[in-house]
């Protein structure tokens, strides 16, 4: 199978669903645009367990003055900005750092809570990672979800096959909107959202609970918010 064959197949399938196999009412380019929008929308809404193709670990790099820029470059941008940064790892200290929020920083002025060598913390703001480890220079790695590269006639979708149906339904919804078929748009979007809801619930239900797991970190975050 040549590069782009899967994309072409998705465009053809979308044309059939739009009752437009001759590609006269909706061009293939319109379908491709709709599919690319749908791929990104699907990635933003899905549980991380379904996004293995987007998971990236940066090579270790130094951060001075307690800041480091978000990963950047073609095919290497965090998905949905700060939401795409999953974890920050201190190579220097061989530990994952604890995520905090901008609005919590006043609390960390308390010497008992302040970040330092025994309390590695970070927060995200304005495309920067702000770190506190008690060191002037820190070697660190970022674990993040990258924004999927757009499909073309020679580039296949990044997301896995189990998400194609959701992408197609979102793409249908986009195109039905341009055709002013709002009832069909609502039906397509509703179906996509229901699929996402089912799959995400399955992933959340399978998550382990306990110290150091995602669930325990969410509980910690909720405690901070209160």
C-alpha positions as CSV (number, residue, x, y, z in Angstrom):
1,X,0.0,0.0,0.0
2,X,1.4,3.4,-1.0
3,X,1.5,6.4,1.2
4,X,-1.7,8.3,0.9
5,X,-3.8,5.3,0.0
6,X,-5.6,5.3,3.3
7,X,-6.4,9.0,3.0
8,X,-7.8,8.4,-0.5
9,X,-9.9,5.6,0.8
10,X,-11.3,7.8,3.5
11,X,-12.1,10.6,1.0
12,X,-13.9,8.1,-1.2
13,X,-15.9,6.7,1.8
14,X,-16.8,10.3,2.8
15,X,-18.0,11.1,-0.7
16,X,-20.3,8.0,-0.6
17,X,-21.7,9.0,2.7
18,X,-22.4,12.5,1.4
19,X,-24.3,10.8,-1.6
20,X,-21.7,12.5,-3.9
21,X,-19.7,9.6,-5.5
22,X,-19.1,11.8,-8.6
23,X,-17.4,14.4,-6.4
24,X,-19.4,17.2,-8.1
25,X,-21.2,18.7,-5.1
26,X,-18.4,18.3,-2.6
27,X,-14.9,18.3,-4.1
28,X,-12.2,15.8,-2.9
29,X,-10.3,18.9,-1.5
30,X,-13.4,19.8,0.6
31,X,-13.6,16.3,1.9
32,X,-9.9,16.3,2.8
33,X,-10.2,19.6,4.7
34,X,-13.2,18.2,6.6
35,X,-11.2,15.0,7.5
36,X,-8.2,17.0,8.7
37,X,-10.5,19.1,10.9
38,X,-12.1,15.9,12.1
39,X,-8.8,14.2,12.9
40,X,-7.7,17.1,15.1
41,X,-11.1,17.3,16.8
42,X,-11.1,13.6,17.5
43,X,-7.6,13.7,18.9
44,X,-8.5,16.6,21.3
45,X,-11.5,14.7,22.6
46,X,-10.2,11.2,23.0
47,X,-8.7,9.6,26.1
48,X,-4.9,9.4,25.9
49,X,-5.0,5.6,25.8
50,X,-6.3,5.9,22.2
51,X,-3.6,8.3,21.1
52,X,-0.4,6.2,21.2
53,X,0.5,7.4,17.7
54,X,0.7,11.0,19.0
55,X,2.8,10.3,22.2
56,X,6.3,11.8,22.1
57,X,9.2,12.0,24.6
58,X,11.6,14.8,23.9
59,X,15.4,14.2,24.2
60,X,16.9,15.6,27.4
61,X,17.6,19.3,27.2
62,X,18.8,21.9,29.6
63,X,16.5,24.6,31.0
64,X,18.0,27.6,32.7
65,X,16.4,30.5,34.5
66,X,13.6,28.1,35.5
67,X,11.9,28.1,32.1
68,X,11.8,26.0,28.9
69,X,9.8,26.6,25.8
70,X,7.1,24.1,24.7
71,X,8.3,21.6,22.0
72,X,7.9,23.2,18.5
73,X,8.5,22.5,14.9
74,X,6.6,20.8,12.1
75,X,4.9,17.6,13.4
76,X,6.1,18.3,17.0
77,X,3.6,20.9,18.4
78,X,1.7,19.9,21.5
79,X,-1.9,19.0,20.9
80,X,-4.2,21.8,22.0
81,X,-1.4,23.8,23.5
82,X,-0.7,23.3,27.2
83,X,-3.3,20.5,27.3
84,X,-0.9,18.4,25.3
85,X,1.9,18.4,27.8
86,X,1.4,15.2,29.9
87,X,4.4,15.0,32.1
88,X,7.7,16.8,32.8
89,X,10.6,14.6,33.9
90,X,13.7,15.8,35.7
91,X,16.7,13.9,34.2
92,X,19.0,15.5,36.8
93,X,16.9,14.2,39.7
94,X,15.5,11.1,38.0
95,X,12.0,12.1,39.0
96,X,8.8,13.2,37.4
97,X,7.9,16.7,38.5
98,X,4.6,17.6,40.1
99,X,2.3,19.8,37.9
100,X,0.8,22.9,39.6
101,X,-1.2,25.8,38.2
102,X,-0.6,29.5,37.7
103,X,-3.2,30.4,40.2
104,X,-1.6,28.2,42.8
105,X,1.8,29.9,42.8
106,X,1.0,32.3,45.6
107,X,0.6,29.2,47.9
108,X,4.1,28.1,47.0
109,X,5.6,31.2,48.5
110,X,5.0,29.4,51.8
111,X,8.4,27.9,52.6
112,X,6.8,24.6,53.7
113,X,5.2,24.2,50.2
114,X,7.8,25.9,48.0
115,X,9.4,24.0,45.2
116,X,13.0,22.9,45.5
117,X,15.3,19.9,45.5
118,X,12.8,17.8,47.5
119,X,9.6,19.2,45.9
120,X,10.1,19.3,42.1
121,X,7.2,21.4,40.6
122,X,6.3,23.0,37.4
123,X,3.5,24.9,35.8
124,X,2.6,25.9,32.2
125,X,2.0,29.4,30.9
126,X,2.3,31.3,27.6
127,X,4.1,28.4,25.7
128,X,6.6,28.0,28.5
129,X,7.3,25.4,31.2
130,X,8.2,27.1,34.5
131,X,10.1,24.8,36.7
132,X,11.3,24.9,40.3
133,X,13.9,22.3,41.4
134,X,16.3,24.3,43.4
135,X,18.9,24.2,40.6
136,X,20.1,27.0,38.3
137,X,20.1,24.6,35.3
138,X,18.0,21.5,34.9
139,X,18.1,18.7,32.4
140,X,14.6,17.7,31.6
141,X,12.3,15.8,29.2
142,X,8.7,16.5,28.2
143,X,6.1,13.8,27.6
144,X,3.4,15.2,25.3
145,X,0.8,14.5,22.7
146,X,1.7,16.1,19.3
147,X,-0.7,17.7,16.9
148,X,-1.4,15.2,14.1
149,X,0.2,16.1,10.8
150,X,-2.5,16.9,8.2
151,X,-3.5,14.3,5.7
152,X,-2.7,14.8,2.0
153,X,-2.9,12.6,-1.1
154,X,0.5,11.3,-0.1
155,X,0.2,11.4,3.7
156,X,-2.1,9.0,5.6
157,X,-3.9,9.8,8.9
158,X,-1.8,9.7,12.0
159,X,-4.6,8.3,14.3
160,X,-5.3,4.6,14.5
161,X,-7.9,2.8,12.5
162,X,-10.3,2.4,15.4
163,X,-10.8,6.2,15.3
164,X,-11.6,6.4,11.6
165,X,-15.4,6.1,12.1
166,X,-15.4,9.0,14.5
167,X,-13.4,11.1,12.1
168,X,-15.7,10.3,9.2
169,X,-18.8,11.2,11.3
170,X,-17.3,14.5,12.3
171,X,-16.3,15.2,8.7
172,X,-19.8,14.4,7.6
173,X,-21.2,16.9,10.1
174,X,-18.9,19.6,8.7
175,X,-20.0,19.0,5.1
176,X,-23.7,18.7,5.9
177,X,-23.4,22.1,7.6
178,X,-22.2,23.6,4.3
179,X,-25.1,22.0,2.5
180,X,-27.5,23.4,5.1
181,X,-28.7,19.9,6.1
182,X,-28.7,20.7,9.8
183,X,-30.7,17.6,10.8
184,X,-28.1,15.3,9.2
185,X,-25.3,17.4,10.7
186,X,-26.7,17.0,14.2
187,X,-27.1,13.2,13.6
188,X,-23.5,12.8,12.5
189,X,-22.1,14.9,15.4
190,X,-24.3,13.1,17.9
191,X,-23.1,9.7,16.7
192,X,-19.4,10.8,16.9
193,X,-19.8,12.1,20.4
194,X,-21.6,9.0,21.6
195,X,-18.8,6.8,20.2
196,X,-16.2,9.0,22.0
197,X,-18.2,8.9,25.2
198,X,-18.4,5.1,25.1
199,X,-14.7,4.6,24.3
200,X,-13.5,7.2,26.9
201,X,-15.7,5.6,29.6
202,X,-14.1,2.3,28.9
203,X,-10.6,3.8,29.1
204,X,-11.4,5.7,32.4
205,X,-12.9,2.5,33.9
206,X,-9.7,0.6,33.1
207,X,-7.4,3.1,34.8
208,X,-5.7,1.8,38.0
209,X,-6.2,3.6,41.2
210,X,-3.7,4.2,44.0
211,X,-0.6,6.2,44.8
212,X,1.2,7.5,41.8
213,X,-1.6,6.7,39.3
214,X,-3.5,9.2,37.2
215,X,-6.5,8.9,39.5
216,X,-4.6,9.7,42.6
217,X,-3.0,12.7,40.8
218,X,-6.5,13.9,39.7
219,X,-7.5,13.7,43.4
220,X,-4.5,15.8,44.4
221,X,-5.3,18.4,41.8
222,X,-8.9,18.6,43.1
223,X,-7.6,19.1,46.6
224,X,-5.4,22.0,45.4
225,X,-8.4,23.5,43.6
226,X,-10.5,23.4,46.8
